[in-house]
Amino acid sequence: MKKILGFLLLTIGLLSFSQSINSKKEERSGILKIYNWADYIDEKLLSEFQVWYKEQTGQDIRVIYQLFDINEVMLTKIEKGREDYDVVCPSDYIIERMMKKDLLLPINRDFGHTPNYTINVSNFAIEQFNKLSTNDKLASDYTVGYMWGTTGLLYNTEYVTKEDISTWGAIWNPLFKDKILMKDAFRDVYGSVMQYVRQDELAQGLATRHEIINDASDKAIKLFEDTIKAAKNNISGWEVDFGKERMVQGKAWINVTWSGDATWAMEEVGDAVSLDYTVPLEGSTFWFDGWVVPKYAKNPKAAMYFINFLCMSHNAIRNMAATGYVSVIGTPEVLESQLDSTIEKRVDLSYFFGDSAYSVQVNGIRYPDKSVIQRCDLMRDCGERVEAMIDMWSRVKGDSLNIITLIIIGIVITFIITWFILKKRKKNKKRNRIKKPITF
């Protein structure tokens, strides 16, 4: 009888556990966890997606939206922590690394009766993403593009001329001592500066642009490190996001930055400051961010619907307006939204929108001319050389502390040491008073 009772209790327990697991699965299926960069979407679209998803599937969805500011932090959370984000927006080289590490699910473009809007992605963007493909994975099977842009120089036209800024050599120009902000992103800076340093090899056909950008040999890394250190007197700071604001305030003259930040700054700046942006003649890098579905996602279906939702032309237009960055969506509707008859200089965007966009009036910073694109290329994942690159970048930034910074650090250290000494003396005096025998 006891055995039968025990068996019944065990069965009931297993059934309860099973129902609990199923309940959690059902609860999680109604949630979409998104992991994205800050200020990188029109957040009103998140609530609108919930309504649209209900219309398309008949199911309710709740969005959990979280932010990251460094690609590597995001990657660590997914790889080591196995975080169950459903859809994430990494940069190109991280997408390549995630494919190599088998951290992504293939993109499923079967939406039933809902149209597949991912076909709106420009062929140009797809071609660039496919440069990231591994031996067994085609990148376009694992990612759908989102935003893209170039790396260049944002500058204050009151203090910097077009001639000065036409070359990456401006970074070493003594006229700009302590007036340059450097983007704290070694990949973008590396790929751009190396084309300047090795421009003779490029001109003579001894190396291709792609080879120079992606050369992470000890010799190349040492060359870059020595070159950048020579500009340390000109660099006033290393920034991830505050550079555009400092430029708007007129507190810096040049910012090595991304075209999206430059666009934001030029739209925000008042009459007191005049800003412009250029991609130097030696060449630069362009970059692409895309949506992926991590292998630990709990709701890949909703993730794909979300990606599809963002690929609708009118949503892409809204995201560009909200962020200052450029969508990879290459539809006529997007092009139409960017036309501006007040712009005198015409741009060749046939590489992005097709032959009908051979000569159009659009913002040439957001959408660079074909001639600019031809002197840019994509930087790939450094693979096993990543640590060497990161170590080099740390040395570069560490060696770039100016004398004022060193003095401030010295004062702070002196204050802390003095505080500890005084505290210890006070404690010893108190201890001695306690140990001293009481006399009458």
C-alpha positions in Angstrom: 0.0 0.0 0.0 2.8 2.4 0.9 4.5 1.6 -2.5 1.3 2.4 -4.4 0.8 5.6 -2.4 4.4 6.6 -3.1 4.0 6.0 -6.8 0.8 8.1 -6.9 2.5 11.0 -5.1 5.4 10.8 -7.5 3.1 10.8 -10.5 1.1 13.8 -9.1 4.4 15.6 -8.5 5.7 15.0 -12.0 2.4 16.1 -13.5 2.4 19.3 -11.4 6.1 20.0 -12.5 5.2 19.4 -16.1 2.2 21.7 -15.9 4.4 24.4 -14.3 7.0 24.1 -17.1 4.3 24.3 -19.7 2.8 27.3 -18.0 6.2 29.1 -18.0 6.6 28.3 -21.7 3.2 29.7 -22.5 3.9 32.8 -20.4 7.3 33.3 -22.2 5.7 32.8 -25.6 3.8 36.0 -25.0 6.9 38.1 -24.4 9.4 39.5 -26.9 12.8 40.4 -25.4 14.7 43.0 -27.5 18.4 44.0 -27.0 19.4 47.2 -28.8 21.7 50.2 -28.8 20.5 53.4 -27.0 18.8 56.0 -29.1 18.5 53.6 -32.0 14.8 53.3 -32.7 11.6 55.3 -32.6 10.4 53.9 -29.3 6.7 54.5 -30.3 7.1 51.7 -32.7 7.5 49.2 -29.9 3.9 49.7 -28.7 2.7 49.9 -32.3 4.3 46.5 -33.0 2.3 44.9 -30.3 -0.9 46.0 -32.0 0.4 44.9 -35.5 1.5 41.5 -34.2 -2.0 40.9 -32.7 -3.5 41.8 -36.1 -1.1 39.5 -38.0 -1.1 36.4 -35.6 -4.2 36.8 -33.3 -1.8 36.6 -30.4 -0.9 39.1 -27.7 2.7 40.1 -27.2 4.5 42.1 -24.5 7.8 43.8 -25.3 10.7 43.9 -22.9 13.2 46.4 -24.4 16.8 46.6 -23.0 19.9 48.5 -24.0 23.6 47.9 -24.4 26.4 50.3 -25.3 29.2 47.9 -26.2 29.1 45.0 -28.7 31.3 42.8 -26.6 29.1 43.1 -23.5 26.1 42.0 -25.5 28.1 39.1 -26.9 29.3 38.0 -23.4 25.8 38.0 -22.1 24.5 35.7 -24.8 27.6 33.5 -25.1 28.5 33.0 -21.4 25.3 34.0 -19.7 23.0 32.4 -22.2 20.6 35.3 -21.9 17.4 34.5 -23.7 17.0 37.7 -25.8 14.8 37.0 -28.8 16.2 39.6 -31.1 19.5 41.6 -30.9 21.2 44.3 -33.0 24.9 43.7 -33.2 27.5 45.3 -35.5 28.9 43.6 -38.6 32.0 42.0 -37.1 30.1 40.7 -34.1 27.6 39.1 -36.4 30.5 37.3 -38.0 31.8 36.2 -34.7 28.4 35.0 -33.5 28.1 32.9 -36.6 31.5 31.4 -36.0 30.5 30.5 -32.5 27.2 29.0 -33.6 25.2 31.5 -31.5 22.5 32.4 -34.1 19.4 30.8 -35.4 18.7 31.0 -39.2 16.3 33.7 -40.3 12.8 32.3 -41.0 11.1 34.4 -43.6 7.8 32.5 -43.6 5.2 34.8 -42.3 2.1 33.0 -43.5 -0.4 35.6 -44.9 1.8 38.5 -43.8 4.0 39.9 -46.6 7.8 39.4 -46.3 9.1 43.0 -46.0 12.7 41.9 -45.5 13.0 41.9 -49.3 13.0 45.7 -49.0 16.7 45.6 -47.8 19.0 47.1 -50.4 21.1 44.7 -52.5 24.1 46.8 -51.6 23.6 46.1 -47.9 23.1 42.4 -48.5 26.3 42.2 -50.5 28.2 43.9 -47.7 26.7 41.6 -45.0 27.6 38.5 -47.1 31.3 39.5 -46.9 30.9 38.3 -43.3 30.0 34.8 -44.4 31.9 31.9 -42.9 32.8 28.6 -44.6 29.4 27.0 -43.7 27.1 30.0 -43.2 25.9 32.7 -45.6 25.5 35.9 -43.5 22.2 36.9 -45.2 20.7 33.7 -43.9 21.4 34.7 -40.3 20.9 38.5 -40.2 18.6 41.2 -41.6 20.2 44.6 -42.0 19.1 47.6 -39.9 21.3 50.7 -40.2 24.6 51.6 -41.8 27.0 54.5 -42.2 30.6 55.7 -42.7 33.5 56.8 -40.4 34.8 60.2 -41.0 35.6 63.7 -39.6 33.0 66.0 -38.1 34.5 69.5 -37.9 33.9 73.1 -36.9 34.1 75.2 -40.1 35.1 78.3 -38.2 38.5 76.8 -37.2 39.0 74.0 -39.8 39.1 74.4 -43.5 38.0 71.9 -46.1 41.6 71.6 -47.3 42.8 70.8 -43.7 40.1 68.2 -43.2 40.3 66.5 -46.7 43.0 64.1 -45.3 43.3 61.9 -42.2 46.6 63.8 -41.7 44.4 66.5 -39.9 44.7 64.3 -36.8 48.4 65.1 -36.6 48.2 68.8 -37.7 49.8 70.9 -34.9 47.1 73.5 -35.5 44.6 71.3 -33.7 46.5 70.7 -30.5 44.1 69.4 -27.8 41.1 70.1 -30.1 40.3 66.6 -31.4 37.9 64.0 -30.0 38.6 60.4 -31.0 35.8 57.8 -31.2 36.6 55.1 -28.6 36.2 52.3 -31.3 39.5 50.9 -32.3 38.1 49.1 -35.3 36.7 52.2 -37.1 39.8 54.3 -36.3 42.2 51.5 -37.2 40.6 50.8 -40.6 40.6 54.4 -41.5 44.0 55.5 -40.3 45.7 52.4 -41.8 44.6 53.5 -45.3 46.2 56.9 -44.6 49.5 55.4 -43.4 49.7 52.8 -46.2 48.3 55.0 -49.0 51.4 54.4 -51.1 50.9 50.7 -51.1 47.3 51.2 -52.0 48.2 53.6 -54.9 50.8 51.2 -56.3 48.5 48.2 -56.1 50.7 46.4 -53.6 47.7 45.8 -51.3 43.9 46.1 -51.6 41.8 48.4 -49.4 40.2 45.3 -47.9 43.6 43.7 -47.1 44.9 46.9 -45.5 41.8 47.4 -43.3 41.9 43.8 -42.1 45.6 43.4 -41.6 45.9 42.6 -37.9 49.5 41.3 -38.0 52.0 42.3 -35.3 53.7 44.6 -37.8 50.5 46.4 -38.8 49.3 46.8 -35.2 52.7 48.3 -34.2 52.6 50.7 -37.1 49.1 51.9 -36.2 50.0 52.2 -32.5 53.1 54.3 -33.2 51.2 56.5 -35.6 48.3 57.2 -33.3 50.5 57.9 -30.3 52.2 60.6 -32.4 48.9 62.5 -32.3 48.4 62.3 -28.6 49.0 66.1 -28.1 46.0 66.8 -30.4 43.6 64.3 -28.8 41.6 65.9 -26.0 39.5 62.8 -25.2 38.1 59.4 -26.2 34.4 59.3 -26.6 31.6 56.8 -27.2 28.6 59.1 -27.4 29.4 62.5 -25.9 31.5 63.7 -28.9 28.6 65.0 -30.9 27.4 67.1 -28.0 30.8 68.6 -27.4 31.0 69.5 -31.1 27.5 71.1 -30.9 28.7 73.2 -27.9 31.8 74.3 -29.8 34.2 72.7 -27.2 36.1 70.7 -29.8 37.1 71.4 -33.4 37.3 67.9 -34.9 35.6 64.6 -34.0 36.6 61.3 -35.5 33.1 59.8 -35.6 30.3 58.1 -37.4 28.1 59.7 -40.0 25.0 59.1 -37.9 26.5 61.1 -35.0 27.6 63.8 -37.4 24.1 64.1 -38.9 22.6 64.4 -35.4 25.1 67.1 -34.4 24.5 69.1 -37.6 20.8 69.0 -37.1 21.0 70.0 -33.4 23.6 72.7 -33.7 22.5 76.3 -33.3 23.6 79.4 -35.2 26.6 80.0 -33.0 28.5 76.9 -34.3 28.9 75.7 -38.0 29.6 72.0 -38.5 30.3 69.8 -41.5 31.4 66.2 -42.1 33.7 64.5 -44.6 35.2 61.2 -45.5 38.9 61.9 -46.2 40.3 61.2 -49.6 42.6 58.3 -48.5 39.5 56.2 -47.7 37.6 55.0 -44.7 35.4 52.2 -43.4 31.7 51.8 -43.6 29.8 49.7 -41.0 26.5 47.9 -40.9 24.3 46.9 -37.9 21.8 44.1 -38.3 19.1 42.1 -36.5 19.8 38.5 -35.4 18.0 35.8 -33.5 20.3 34.3 -30.8 20.2 30.5 -30.3 18.9 30.9 -26.8 15.8 32.9 -27.9 12.6 31.8 -26.4 10.3 33.5 -28.9 12.0 33.4 -32.4 8.6 33.7 -34.1 7.9 37.1 -32.5 11.5 38.1 -33.1 11.1 37.5 -36.9 7.8 39.4 -37.0 9.5 42.3 -35.2 12.4 42.3 -37.8 9.8 42.1 -40.6 7.9 45.0 -39.1 11.0 47.2 -39.0 11.6 46.5 -42.7 8.4 48.2 -43.7 9.3 51.4 -45.6 7.4 53.9 -43.4 8.9 52.4 -40.2 12.4 52.6 -41.7 11.7 56.3 -42.5 10.6 56.9 -38.9 13.6 55.2 -37.4 15.9 57.4 -39.6 14.1 60.5 -38.4 14.4 59.5 -34.8 18.0 58.4 -34.8 19.9 60.3 -37.5 21.2 57.1 -38.9 20.5 55.6 -42.3 18.3 52.5 -42.9 19.3 49.7 -45.2 15.9 49.7 -46.7 16.2 50.6 -50.4 12.6 51.2 -51.6 11.4 54.1 -53.7 9.3 55.3 -50.7 12.5 55.7 -48.6 14.3 57.5 -51.4 11.3 59.8 -51.9 11.3 60.7 -48.3 14.9 61.8 -48.4 14.7 64.1 -51.5 15.3 67.7 -50.8 15.1 70.3 -53.7 17.0 72.9 -51.6 20.1 70.8 -51.8 22.3 72.0 -54.8 24.8 69.2 -54.9 23.5 66.0 -56.5 24.5 62.5 -55.3 24.9 59.3 -57.2 23.0 56.7 -55.2 22.6 54.1 -58.0 24.6 51.6 -55.9 21.9 51.7 -53.2 18.5 52.5 -54.9 19.2 51.5 -58.5 19.7 53.3 -61.7 16.9 55.7 -61.1 18.9 57.3 -58.3 21.9 58.1 -60.5 21.7 61.9 -59.7 19.4 62.9 -56.8 19.2 65.7 -54.3 19.7 64.2 -50.9 21.8 64.7 -47.8 25.3 63.5 -49.0 26.4 62.8 -45.4 23.5 60.4 -44.7 23.8 58.8 -48.2 27.4 59.2 -49.4 28.0 59.5 -53.2 29.1 56.4 -55.1 32.6 57.9 -55.4 32.9 58.0 -51.5 31.7 54.4 -51.2 34.3 53.2 -53.7 37.0 54.3 -51.3 35.5 52.6 -48.3 35.3 49.0 -47.2 34.2 46.7 -44.4 36.4 45.6 -41.5 36.0 42.0 -40.6 36.2 40.1 -37.3 39.8 39.9 -36.1 39.4 36.4 -34.8 42.3 35.3 -32.7 43.9 38.8 -33.1 41.2 40.5 -31.1 43.1 40.5 -27.8 46.2 41.9 -29.5 44.1 44.7 -30.9 42.4 45.5 -27.6 45.7 45.5 -25.7 47.2 47.9 -28.3 44.1 50.2 -28.0 44.5 50.2 -24.2 48.1 51.2 -24.5 47.3 54.0 -27.0 44.6 55.5 -24.7 46.8 55.1 -21.6 49.7 56.9 -23.2 47.5 59.7 -24.3 46.8 61.2 -20.9 47.7 64.9 -21.0 49.6 66.7 -18.2 46.5 68.2 -16.7 44.9 64.8 -16.4 48.0 63.4 -14.8 48.1 66.2 -12.3 44.5 65.7 -11.3 45.1 61.9 -10.9 48.2 62.7 -8.7 46.2 65.1 -6.5 43.4 62.5 -6.1 45.9 59.8 -5.2 47.7 62.0 -2.7 44.4 63.0 -1.1 43.4 59.3 -0.7 46.7 58.3 0.8 46.6 61.3 3.2 43.1 60.4 4.3 44.0 56.8 5.0 47.1 57.8 7.0 45.1 60.3 9.1 42.4 57.8 9.7 44.9 55.1 10.7 46.5 57.5 13.2 43.2 58.4 14.7 42.3 54.8 15.1 45.7 54.0 16.8 45.2 56.9 19.2 41.8 55.6 20.1 43.1 52.1 20.6 45.9 53.4 22.9 43.4 55.2 25.0 41.3 52.1 25.5 44.4 50.0 26.4 45.7 52.6 29.0 44.8 51.4 32.5 42.3 53.5 34.5 43.8 55.2 37.6 42.2 56.8 40.5 
